[in-house]
Amino acid sequence: MGDRHAWTAAPGVAECARSVLAAALSCAVTAQGGREAFVGAHTVAADGRVLLRVPEDSALLDAAICAPRGEPSAVLEFADAAPVPLRNRIRARLWLAGWCAPEDGHLAFRPTRAVLRRPSGTVVLDLEEFADARADPLATAEARLLTHLAEAHPDAVERLTRLVGPDSLHGAVCVQPLAVDRHGLTLRIERARGDGDVRLPFHTPADDVSELTERMHVLLTQASSASCPRPLLWQRADGDR
């Protein structure tokens, strides 16, 4: 069961979907009853179209040729996985249904339906909002930033737990950074059974990595001055000390 927490200043659904799309390294495509996986084969246009480079024998090419224009010819799936090793690493999945057409040496995929699934629920996106939205400015740098925080600064992660309510830390065996966006940092609190996520909002949005550094310093300063809760007992999942 997840923790109760206030998702203060969180990105909107359309922005989250565009961030998943911008940061994804691969996508799975279902077309004409078959399924293919492509790595490093897509880019994203400003209006949300997905431009795909696919081999000549791809079923997606056949679907683009055979499907009547305007009718769904394929479904694209993108998974948003936390870069830090965690249980339940998939943070979101984005599905785009639509049709493809050749365009400047690519297949241009135009979505007719967009669905985002997160732990908080599944949402069908408004296509105009999806097209108008922009990815979070930290989306493509997030993996590097979180990995560095977890591997090089575990002391900072532990200090940030001072900003987390004692109830949320009860039974914790591990705390790791789960996500970061311009609005805040999310920590994953793992327990022997289950886990929960707690969001630490920034005092103002960060529009680039240098601003993120300043926002993190503010959080760490707040954590240093906060009264320390009952010491966090790092335990093995089996309960051994």
C-alpha positions in Angstrom: 0.0 0.0 0.0 1.3 3.5 -0.9 1.8 6.2 1.7 -0.5 9.1 2.1 1.2 12.2 0.8 0.4 15.5 -0.8 1.4 15.6 -4.5 2.1 19.3 -4.3 3.1 21.1 -7.5 3.1 17.9 -9.6 3.2 17.9 -13.4 0.0 17.5 -15.3 -1.1 14.3 -17.0 -0.3 15.5 -20.5 3.1 16.8 -19.4 3.8 13.4 -17.8 2.9 11.6 -21.0 5.2 13.8 -23.1 8.0 13.3 -20.6 7.6 9.5 -20.9 7.7 9.9 -24.7 10.8 12.2 -24.6 12.9 10.0 -22.2 12.0 6.5 -23.6 14.9 4.7 -25.3 12.7 2.1 -26.8 9.1 1.3 -27.8 7.1 -1.8 -28.6 4.8 -1.7 -31.6 1.8 -3.9 -32.2 0.6 -4.0 -35.8 -1.3 -6.5 -37.9 -1.4 -9.0 -35.0 2.4 -8.9 -34.5 4.6 -7.2 -32.0 8.0 -5.6 -32.6 10.4 -3.8 -30.3 12.6 -0.9 -31.5 15.5 0.6 -29.6 16.7 4.1 -30.4 14.4 4.2 -33.5 12.1 7.0 -32.6 12.1 10.7 -32.2 9.3 13.0 -31.2 8.0 16.0 -33.2 6.8 19.2 -31.4 3.2 18.2 -31.9 3.5 14.8 -30.4 3.9 12.8 -33.6 6.4 9.9 -33.3 8.9 9.6 -36.1 10.0 6.0 -36.5 13.0 4.5 -38.4 12.1 0.8 -39.1 13.6 -2.0 -41.2 12.0 -2.7 -44.6 10.6 -6.0 -43.4 8.8 -4.5 -40.5 5.1 -5.3 -40.0 4.6 -1.7 -39.2 5.4 -0.8 -42.8 2.8 -3.2 -44.1 0.3 -1.8 -41.6 1.0 1.7 -42.8 0.4 0.7 -46.4 -2.6 -1.5 -45.9 -4.7 0.3 -43.3 -7.2 2.9 -44.6 -6.0 6.4 -43.8 -7.3 7.7 -40.6 -8.0 4.2 -39.1 -5.7 2.9 -36.3 -3.0 0.8 -37.9 -0.7 0.3 -34.9 -0.3 0.7 -31.1 2.9 2.0 -29.6 3.8 1.3 -26.0 6.4 3.1 -24.0 7.5 2.1 -20.5 8.9 4.6 -18.0 11.3 2.7 -15.7 13.1 4.2 -12.7 16.9 4.3 -13.5 17.8 3.3 -9.9 17.4 -0.4 -9.0 14.1 -0.8 -7.2 11.3 -3.2 -6.8 8.4 -2.3 -9.1 10.6 -0.1 -11.3 7.9 0.7 -13.9 6.6 4.2 -13.0 4.2 4.6 -15.9 3.2 3.2 -19.3 2.1 5.2 -22.3 0.0 3.7 -25.1 -0.6 5.5 -28.4 -3.0 4.1 -30.9 -3.0 5.6 -34.4 -1.9 5.4 -38.0 1.4 5.7 -39.8 2.4 7.4 -43.1 5.8 7.8 -44.8 7.3 11.2 -44.2 10.8 12.4 -45.0 12.3 9.0 -44.8 10.5 8.1 -41.6 7.2 6.6 -40.6 5.2 9.4 -39.0 2.9 8.0 -36.4 -0.1 10.2 -35.6 -2.0 9.2 -32.4 -5.7 9.0 -32.4 -5.9 7.8 -28.8 -3.4 8.2 -25.9 -3.6 6.4 -22.6 -1.3 6.9 -19.6 -1.2 4.4 -16.7 0.4 5.3 -13.5 0.1 3.9 -9.9 -2.5 6.5 -9.3 -4.7 5.3 -12.1 -5.2 5.2 -15.9 -6.2 8.3 -17.9 -7.3 8.7 -21.5 -5.6 11.9 -22.6 -7.1 14.7 -24.5 -5.3 14.7 -27.8 -5.1 18.5 -28.2 -3.7 18.8 -24.7 -1.2 16.0 -25.5 -0.1 17.8 -28.7 0.2 21.1 -26.9 2.1 19.8 -23.9 5.8 19.9 -23.5 8.0 17.4 -21.8 9.5 18.3 -18.4 12.8 20.1 -19.0 14.6 17.6 -16.8 13.1 14.5 -18.5 16.1 13.5 -20.6 18.6 14.2 -17.8 16.6 12.5 -15.1 18.2 9.1 -15.4 21.7 10.5 -15.0 20.7 12.8 -12.2 19.0 10.1 -10.1 21.7 7.6 -10.6 24.3 10.1 -9.5 22.3 11.0 -6.4 21.8 7.3 -5.4 25.3 6.2 -6.1 27.4 9.2 -5.1 25.3 10.8 -2.4 23.5 8.2 -0.3 24.1 10.4 2.7 22.1 13.1 1.1 19.2 10.7 0.4 19.3 9.6 4.1 19.3 13.3 5.2 16.3 14.0 3.1 14.3 11.4 5.0 14.2 14.0 7.8 11.6 15.8 5.7 9.4 12.6 5.6 6.9 11.9 8.3 7.8 9.2 10.8 4.7 7.2 9.9 5.9 7.0 6.3 9.3 5.7 7.5 7.9 3.0 9.7 9.3 -0.4 8.8 11.6 1.1 6.0 14.5 -1.1 4.9 15.7 1.2 2.0 15.0 4.7 0.7 16.0 5.6 -2.8 15.3 8.4 -5.2 12.5 7.3 -7.5 11.8 10.4 -9.7 12.6 14.0 -10.2 10.9 16.7 -12.3 11.0 20.4 -12.3 8.4 20.5 -9.5 10.0 18.1 -6.9 11.8 14.9 -5.9 10.0 11.7 -5.2 11.5 9.1 -2.8 10.7 5.4 -2.8 10.4 3.9 0.7 10.8 0.1 0.5 9.7 -2.1 3.3 9.9 -5.8 3.9 6.3 -6.0 2.6 5.3 -3.3 0.1 6.6 0.1 -0.5 5.4 3.7 -0.6 6.4 6.9 -2.4 6.8 10.4 -0.8 7.1 13.6 -2.8 9.3 16.5 -1.6 8.2 19.6 -3.6 10.6 22.4 -4.6 9.9 25.9 -3.4 9.7 26.9 -7.1 10.1 25.0 -10.4 13.5 24.2 -11.8 13.8 24.8 -15.5 17.3 23.3 -16.0 19.9 21.3 -14.2 21.6 24.3 -12.6 18.3 25.4 -11.1 17.7 21.8 -10.0 21.0 21.9 -8.1 19.9 25.0 -6.2 16.5 23.5 -5.4 18.2 20.3 -4.0 20.5 22.5 -1.9 17.4 24.2 -0.4 15.8 20.8 0.4 19.0 19.6 2.0 19.3 22.7 4.1 15.7 22.3 5.3 16.5 18.6 6.1 19.6 19.6 8.1 17.6 22.0 10.2 14.7 19.7 10.7 14.3 17.8 13.9 15.5 14.2 13.4 12.7 11.6 13.6 13.2 8.3 15.4 16.4 6.8 13.9 15.7 4.9 10.7 16.7 1.3 11.3 18.0 -0.1 8.0 17.2 -3.8 8.1 17.4 -6.6 5.8 14.1 -7.7 4.2 14.2 -10.9 6.3 14.4 -8.9 9.5 18.0 -9.7 10.3 20.1 -6.9 11.7 
